[in-house]
Amino acid sequence: MIAPEVFGQEFTFRGHRWGASVEDIIAIEGTPSSNNHGRLIYNNIFIAGYNAILVFNCFPTLIDGEYNIYVSNINKMAVYNDLLVRLKILYGNPASVPSDAPAGIIGQIEFVTCWIISRTVIRIEMINWGSETQIRISYISPQSGLNDFWEF
């Protein structure tokens, strides 16, 4: 997880500024496991000791990024709480979640916690998919339509 060096400065995701090109990201991150029209996916990226799928969404330039960690339902609370504590250390107290915040997924969201840093929304979500649980940490740029419901 990458925290901004100084709050108030422009936020970056893994050192990439919002609006970075696909080519710029690949030059630093390497060839993705999958490149689906600007959705760059990197498998087997370790974040805070957990194996994750890293996703850069570039439509046409970088507008958001996320880490997806899949865990067994037995371990989901321990992993979520561990990541939540780490995020609180990085970003401080979370913001309140607007009641009309879009989920954007089909699975059942069990928990959501959000921060707003330099107009970037950071979300950790626990999503139940039945046989397993996805813990997603999203970094959503001010340019993303997903940020329209936040007050900055």
C-alpha positions in Angstrom: 0.0 0.0 0.0 1.3 3.4 -1.0 0.5 6.4 1.2 1.0 10.0 0.0 4.2 11.4 1.4 2.5 14.5 2.6 -1.3 14.9 2.9 -2.4 17.7 0.6 0.0 16.7 -2.2 -1.3 15.0 -5.3 -2.1 11.4 -4.6 -0.5 8.6 -6.6 -1.3 4.9 -6.9 1.9 2.8 -6.6 3.8 5.9 -7.7 1.6 6.5 -10.8 -0.1 9.9 -11.1 -3.8 9.9 -12.0 -4.0 10.2 -15.7 -0.9 8.1 -16.4 -0.9 6.3 -19.7 -1.1 2.5 -20.2 2.4 2.7 -21.7 3.8 4.6 -18.6 2.3 2.0 -16.2 3.7 -1.0 -18.2 7.1 0.7 -18.4 7.2 0.7 -14.6 5.1 -2.4 -13.6 6.1 -4.6 -16.5 4.0 -6.7 -18.8 0.6 -7.4 -17.2 -0.9 -10.8 -16.9 -3.9 -9.4 -18.9 -4.5 -6.2 -20.8 -8.1 -5.9 -21.6 -8.6 -2.6 -23.4 -6.9 -0.5 -20.7 -7.7 -2.7 -17.8 -4.2 -3.9 -16.8 -4.3 -7.0 -14.5 -1.2 -8.2 -12.6 -1.5 -11.6 -10.8 0.5 -12.7 -7.7 1.3 -9.2 -6.4 1.9 -9.3 -2.6 0.4 -6.5 -0.5 0.9 -6.5 3.2 1.8 -10.2 3.0 -1.3 -11.2 1.1 -1.4 -12.6 -2.5 -3.4 -10.1 -4.5 -4.5 -9.3 -8.0 -3.5 -5.7 -8.9 -5.7 -3.9 -11.4 -5.1 -0.5 -13.1 -8.2 0.9 -14.9 -7.1 3.2 -17.7 -10.0 4.6 -19.7 -8.1 6.0 -21.6 -5.7 7.0 -18.8 -5.4 5.8 -15.1 -8.6 6.6 -13.3 -8.5 4.0 -10.5 -6.6 1.1 -9.2 -7.4 -1.8 -6.9 -6.0 -4.8 -5.0 -8.2 -7.9 -4.9 -7.5 -10.5 -2.2 -9.4 -13.7 -2.1 -9.6 -15.5 1.2 -11.6 -18.4 2.7 -14.7 -17.5 4.5 -13.1 -18.8 7.7 -10.3 -16.3 7.5 -12.1 -13.3 6.1 -12.6 -11.3 9.3 -9.0 -11.7 10.4 -7.7 -10.6 7.0 -10.1 -7.7 6.7 -9.3 -6.5 10.2 -5.6 -6.8 9.6 -5.8 -4.7 6.4 -8.2 -2.2 8.0 -5.7 -1.6 10.9 -2.9 -1.1 8.3 -5.0 1.4 6.3 -5.9 3.3 9.4 -2.2 3.7 10.2 -1.6 5.0 6.7 -4.6 7.2 6.3 -6.0 8.0 9.8 -9.6 7.9 10.7 -12.0 6.8 8.0 -14.6 9.1 6.4 -18.3 8.3 6.6 -19.8 6.4 3.7 -22.6 8.3 1.9 -25.8 6.3 1.9 -26.1 6.5 -1.9 -22.5 5.3 -2.5 -22.6 2.9 -5.5 -21.4 -0.6 -4.8 -20.6 -1.4 -8.4 -20.6 -5.2 -7.8 -23.0 -8.1 -7.8 -21.7 -10.0 -4.7 -22.9 -9.2 -1.2 -21.0 -6.4 0.4 -20.5 -7.2 4.1 -18.3 -4.2 5.2 -17.1 -1.0 3.6 -14.7 1.6 5.1 -13.5 4.7 3.2 -11.0 7.5 3.4 -10.6 10.6 1.3 -7.0 11.7 0.7 -6.2 14.5 -1.7 -9.6 14.0 -3.5 -8.9 10.3 -3.9 -11.3 7.9 -2.4 -9.8 4.8 -0.8 -12.2 2.0 0.0 -11.8 -1.4 1.6 -14.7 -3.7 1.1 -15.4 -7.3 2.1 -17.5 -9.0 -0.6 -19.1 -12.4 0.0 -19.2 -14.6 -3.2 -20.6 -17.6 -1.4 -17.7 -20.1 -1.4 -15.1 -17.4 -0.9 -14.6 -13.8 0.1 -13.0 -11.0 -1.8 -11.4 -8.2 0.0 -10.9 -5.3 -2.3 -8.9 -2.1 -1.7 -9.8 0.5 -4.2 -8.1 3.8 -5.0 -10.5 6.0 -7.0 -9.3 9.2 -8.6 -11.1 12.5 -8.6 -11.6 12.1 -12.4 -13.5 8.8 -11.9 -17.3 9.0 -12.2 -17.4 6.9 -9.0 -16.3 9.9 -7.1 -19.3 12.0 -8.1 -21.2 11.3 -4.8 -18.4 12.5 -2.5 -18.2 16.0 -1.1 -14.7 17.4 -1.3 
